[in-house]
Amino acid sequence: MMQIKFFRAIWGMEEPTLQANLLKIKEAGFDGVEMMVPLDTKSQEELRELLKEFRLDLIASQWAASGRTYTEYLRSFEEHLYTNALLKPLFSNSQTGKDYYSPDQTAQLIQRAAEIAQETGVPVLHETHRGKFTFHTRSTEYFLHKFPDLRLAADFSHWCNVCESFLDDQPEIMDLAISRVDHIHARVGHTQSTQVSDPRAPEWQEALQHHLNWWDAIVNTHRQKGTQVFTICPEFGPYPYMPEKPYSREPLADLWEINLYMKDLLQKRYNQV
């Protein structure tokens, strides 16, 4: 039977210290944390010890690569992937490249990620995300065909937003993408935003159902091929992802409760007790 592990992103956590945030994640029943590995050695060691203390798995995110030029970005990208690998996470989940990079530049980034994964033994997944090479269905399809070993982290809320649809008219592309997904970001988006205000609300049930259908297909694909462990991260985030009331800046819903709701919903749906 395939085990599904649930992770909580450090993004949006509000406790005053990393230790307090990780303790809250552990006590809520999550199996691990998804976060970037710090570049400085002292912070890396702190994270290493806390993960060991709380017996939490790590998914290492890569979202911070930067540079004024492509060459500078590539060097930063490599640095973050190598740094992530130091803590031996399950994998790196990378927001890779820029939506305006040329196909050749993007291909170089994908190839370097594959080389670093081979060198370090830490797989690299590429998250479907606005502003990155995976920002759109068609652009992602091109690279999925070009690189048969390319694997994805699915956050299809971004595609709903970019395409202004629930992607019903793109079944072939969605089937291809789903066949390459190894990790789910379980956030619900809609045609005008990457995050509904509250997935429990009746007005968002259509959006929720579309995402559940995609997630079901991904989980079933891995069950059929005999995957032993699969990972899901409920990833509803703070403002500006979470809408706020004007003037008071009060969030429209409780972020922590929403992510717990999504974990519990998917645990029950996939028979994880």
Secondary structure, DSSP 8 states (H G I E B T S, - for coil): --EEEEEEESTT---SSHHHHHHHHHHTT-SEEEE---SSHHHHHHHHHHHHHHT-EEEEEE-----SSHHHHHHHHHHHHHHHHTT--S-EEE--S-TTS-HHHHHHHHHHHHHHHHHHS--EEEE--TTSTTSSHHHHHHHHHH-TT--EEE-THHHHHHHTS-STT-HHHHHHHHHTEEEEE----BTTBSS-S-TTSGGGHHHHHHHHHHHHHHHHHHHHTT-SEEEEE-----TTTS-B-TTT--BSS-HHHHHHHHHHHHHHHTT--
